[in-house]
């Protein structure tokens, strides 16, 4: 496969709507509510452009939060022919697990706030899943910029970012 040719693998993007006062809240003291919302919009657009260069549009799902009908989400869905779905209720771990459950084969999940991701890196991470159960790219803040799974496993998210229900029942 040529490095410039998109792959064909599932890719989930978790994204908040760029609502002033609700997005990039840790940056509000420096950027203001409007500036933080504008940054969120730019990050979502950038993340989607990276995703589209890594895999085909039909394989991308933009999992939306805060305002599922936000004009940004509608515009991106129409312009790029991607699917938008509302993130389900629950913890971050619950939402990530659900996104993986909706994939029909091994895939990747990213947020919308890691501009260091590249199409080549996304493709490489997906290729790793051919020989490994999980691929993780750590982020500088202690979290992860990317998680790839061959099979969804609710116990992977137990403890750090899951709600306190029994992980065996959260299928």
Secondary structure, DSSP 8 states (H G I E B T S, - for coil): --TTS-B--EEEEEEE---TTTSSGGGHHHHHHHHHHHHHHHHHHHHHHHHHHHB-GGGEEEEEES-TT-HHHHHHHHHHT-EEEE--SS-HHHHHHHHHHT-SSSEEEEES--TT--HHHHHHHHHHTTT-SEEEEE-TTSSEEEEEESS--GGGGTTTSS-SS-GGG--
